């Protein structure tokens, strides 16, 4: 068993370089299997979700070669076999193999996906999209069987702008006959990255980044190359850390526009930062104004930054309100923030945070990926030592987070117990 140990209160100075986007990479890796030749993906983050996807790709008899952050996937010997429960429960993104294998072979068998426990995460929007294309869906216990004699393009209206469903339907539709139109599509920048990869293979997709995506089916997809975009959530997490502890801390390799909603809220709080073309320089802000934040689908304030943002709110002078509208269980970190000394009152998915409060190190548990990130933020500003358990959640989504923080002056390490 391992835990993260943090000794808080040290200023952070130097440069943190942002890696490839987790939420893009976990879809690009399955997408490579749609091609009929070798695909190359650059800037793939070194996270455990990547490794879990590699296990599934190898299970399906595809070769993977890796050179640092560049991977080459050869799908020419792909075997469409049952994806076991042991493999699928390791991460949420295993569901992308549904759309990929259904699109390519008109048949897929897979167990229900895993991932963080941040609320009810049904995949009915995905399944309804597959059905609209002509697939029959059978559920046997925790296993799904999807079959189609053929897939035909259709107009699909999503009841919620789901990122996963938008991408999965794109995967299934690229080989469908005719034209598929996805309405109320998610607009996240990661979806544009996926579209570009598929179009590089020979797909005919337009509209990613808007609420209407059009896919014209093709008969063949060839090998292609793509580079994973920078991770806006990783960037946002370190930007928040810099707001609390930065001493000319540079966050490099970002796309500022991707974090526009966060930066607007930080400006409202009085956080001082210097924005450059592909980087941002952060300094500790002493006199933070209270604000209200409500999470929304992109381009609104991202749900994935709810939990880290709530830590910054504990250091504002007055009452802040954080309201979560996407996932009903993004609240697992709050009891631990309270244990650290934060003044927080919960009312469903709305947290009222009264600051400024001094935090004191204690023992905590990461209940999900972004809760773990929030506890790291809290530990970095708390007096004394903070211990974080269940750290696998954190390592599945943040590339080399311990080294990145240590290199800029944080007193943080992983220790075996």
N, C-alpha and C positions, 0 to 999 in steps of 0.2 A: 504494500500500500504506500502511496505517495501523497504528500501534501505540499502546498505552496506556503512558504514562510516569508513574510514581509515585515521589515522594520521601517516604519513610516517617518515622514517629515523631511526627507532629503530633496533638495532642489534637483531638477533634471535639466541637463545642458548637453547639447550635441545634436546629432541627427538621427532620426528614425525613418527608415525607408519602408514605404508601404508595398506589400506584396500583391499578388493577383487576387481578384475577388473570389472569395469562397462561393458566393451564390451564383457566380458565373461558371467557375471551374467545375462545380458538381453537376452542371448540366452539359457542359462542353465535352466532358469525358464520355458519358453515354452517347452523346450525339455522334461521336466519331464512328460508332458502330453502324450508323445509317449508310456510311460510305462503302464503296466496294474496292477501296485501295487504302494505302497507308495515309494516316492523318497525323499532322504535327501540331501540338498545342504548346505555346510558349508562355512563360510567366505563371506556371501552375504553382499555387502555394503549397508549402510543406506542412500539411495538416492531416490529422488522422482520418477525416472524411475522405480525403484523396485516397488514402491507403485502402479504406473500406470499398471504395469504388473500383480500385485496381483489383481487389479480390474477386469482385463480381465479373469484371471484364475477363480475367484469367479463367474463371469458372466457365465462361461462355466460349472458351478456347481461342481467345484472341491474344496476340503477343503484345507486350508493352516493353519498350526500351526507354530509358531515362538518362538524360544528361543534365544534371542539376535541375533547373526549373523547367526544362523542355522535355516533353514526352512525345513518343511516337507510338501510335496505336495501329496495329495491323489487324483489320477485321475480316481478312479474306478466308480464314478458316473458322469463322463464327459458327457455333452450334447453338441452336435455339432450344435450350433445355430449361427445366424448372429451376428458378432461382430460389434457393432454399431459405427457410425462415432464419437460419443462423446468419446468412449473408444479408438478407433484406432488412432485418431489424437494427442493423448497426447504424443506419442513418436514414433520414427522411428522403434524401434524394434518390434512394433506390427506386422510387416510383417512376423515375424517368425512363427506366428500361421498359416500362409498360408501353409508352408511346413509341419508343424506338423499335421494339420487337414486333409490336402490332403493325406499325407502318411497314416494316420490311418483310415480315413473314405472315401477317394476318393471324398470328397466334402467339400468345404469351401466357406463361404460368408463373406466378410470383406471389410471395407472401406479403402481408400488410407491412408497410414501411415502418421504420423506427424514427428516432430523432428526439428532440427535447420535449419535455412535458410542460408545454406552455399553454395548454388548453386543448379543447376538442379539435382534432385536426382531420376531419373526414375527407375522403377523396372523391366525394360524390360529384363535384364539379368536373373533375378529370373524367370520371366514368361516364357521365352524361354527355360529355364532348365526344368520347369514343363511340358511344351509342349513336350519336347524331351522324357519325361518319359511316355507320353500318355495322358496328361491332356488337356482338352478343356478350354480355358479362355474366359470368357465373361465379358465385361465392360459395366456397366450401370451407367452413370454419374460418381460419385466418388466411386462406389461400384464394387468390383470384385467378380465374381462367377467362381469357379474352379471345374470341374467335370472330372471324369475318370471312365470308366468301370473297368479298371485295370491299374496298373502302371507297366511298364516293364523297366528293366535296359537298359541303353544306354550309349554311349560315348558322353560326352558333353564338347565342347570346349568353354570356356568362352572368350568373346571378350575383357574383362578386368578382372584382378584378384580381383574381388569384394569379400570382406569378407562376407557381408550379403548374396550374392547369393551362395557362396560356402557352407555356413552353411545351408541355406534354402534348397538347393538341397540335401544335406546330409539327412536332416530331411525327405524329401519326398521319398528318395531312400531307406531308411532302411527297409521299408515294400514292396518295389517293387520286382517283380519276376526277378530273374537273377542278373546280375552284372552291376553296374553303375560305369563308370570311368569319373571323373571330371578332365579335362586337363586345364592348365593355372589357377589352383586353387590358391586362396590366401594362403599365407604361415604364416600368423600371429600366434603367440603363443596361442592366445585365441582359435583358431580352434583346436589345439591339446587338450585343455581342454574339448572342446565339444565332440571330438572323444572319449576321455577317458570315459566320462560320458555315451555316447551311448554304447560303448563296455562293460562297467560295467553292462549295462542293458541286454546285450546279442547280441548286434549288431556285425557285422563283417566288420569293417572299418580299412583300413590301408592307410598310406601315408600322414596323416595330418602333416603340417609343410614343405611339399614339394609341387611342382607344379602339382603333380598327386595324386589324392585320389581315392581309389578303395572301393566301397561299395557292399558287397554281401547281397542281400535281405534276411530277415528272416521272420518267421511267427509270432513270439511273442517276446515282450520285457518285462522283469520283473522289479521290483523295484530295485533301486541302490542308491549308495552314491557317492558324489563327493565333492571336495573342490575347491572353486574358486581361481584361481591363483592371485598373487599380481597384482595390477593395475600399469602397466608400465607407463601410461600417468600421473596418479596422482604422481607417483614417480618422473617422469621427471619434472613435474611442481614444486615440492618442491626442487628438485636438482637445478633448475634454480633460485628459490628464494634464496637458500643457496649460490649460486654463487654471488648474489648481496648483501646479508645481513648476511650471516652465521658467527657465532662465535662458531666454533666447533659444528655446527648444525648437528645432526645425523638423517639421513633418514633410518629408520629401516624396515625390512620385505620386502626387494626387491630381485629381481633376476637380478644381474648386467648385465648378457648377454642380457636380454630383452631391455636394454637401451644402447646397444653398440654404435649405430649410434650417439646418443646424446653425450655420453661421449667422443667419438672421436672428435666431433666438439668442445666440451668444452676444451679438451686438446689443440686443434689447436688455440683456443683463449687465452690460457695461464691460464685457470682456474685451481686452485689447489684443489685437493680432495684426500681423503684417502679411498680407496676401501677395504671393508672387505667382508666376505663370503655372508652375507645377509644384509649388510648395507653400507652406504657411509657417510663420514663426510665431510661437506662442510664449507669453509671459504670464506669470502668476497674477491673478486679479484679486485685489484685496476687498474692494467695496462692491460686492455683487448685488444688483437689484433683483427683487423677487419677480418671477414671471409665471405665466400659466402655459402649459404645453398639452396639446392634444394630438395623439398619433393619428396619421392618415396614410392612405396609399400614396405612392410616389406621384407627384413630387412633394407631397406633404412631409411632415416630420416623421422619420422612419421609426417603426415599432422596434427595430433592432437597437436603436439608441435610447429607448425609453429608460432602461435600467441604469446604464452609465450616466445618463443625464440627471437622474434623480439624485445621484451622489453630489453632483455640482450644486444642486438645489439645496442640499443641507448646509451649504456654506453661503447662501444668500441671506441678506438682512431683511427678514420678514417672511410672509406666507407665500409659498409656491404651491401650485396644483399641477400634478401630472395625471393625465387621463389617458388610459389605454383603450383603443376602440377596435383593435384588430384581433388580439388574443386575450382570452379571459383569465389566463394564469401567468401573466408576466408580473407576478407579485411575490415570487419565491424569495427574492433578495431582501424584501422589506423587514421581516423579522430579524434578520441579521444586521441590517443597518440600525434598527432599534437597539439591538444588543450592543452595538458599537457606540451608541449614545445619541443617535438621531431622533428627532422629535417628529414622528410620522403617525398620521391617523389614516386608516383605510376605510373606504366606503365603496365596496365592490371593486371596480377597476379604477377608482379615482383615489389618488393619494394626496393628502394635504401635508406639506412638509414645512415646518417652522424652523427657520434658522436665524442666526448662524449658530451651529452647535459644534462643540469639540468632540471629536471621535477618539475612542480609546481602543487599542488592539484587543482582540479576543478570538475565540474559535468560531469559524463559520463553515457553511457548506454551500458549494455551488450547486444550485438546483437546476440550472440550465446554462447554456452557453453565455448568453448576455448577462444573466445574473452573476455568473462567475467573473465576467469583465467588471461589473459594478463593484464586486467585492474587492477586486484588485485595486480599483480606484480608491475605494474607501480605506483599504489597508495602507496605501501609499501616503495618505494624509493623516492617518491616525497616529496617535502617540503610542509608543511601545510596539509590540509584535502582534501581527494578525496572522492567523493560521486558516488556510482554506483547504477543505477536504473535497472529495469527488471532483478532482481537477481534470478528469478525462473530458468533461463537458467543455472546458476552456480550450484544451489542446486540440479538440476537433475543429475549431474554427479560427484560432489565432496563431499565425505562423511565427514560431520562434519568439513568443511573447516574453519569455523570461530573459533571453539574451538581448532582445531589443531594448528592454527596460534597464537591464543591468549595464548595458553599454553607455547609457546616458546618465548614470548615477544612482539608479534605484537600488535599494538593498532588498533584493528579492531572489529567492532560490527555490528549487524543488528538493525536498529531502525525503528519503525513505523512512518509514516508521514501522 
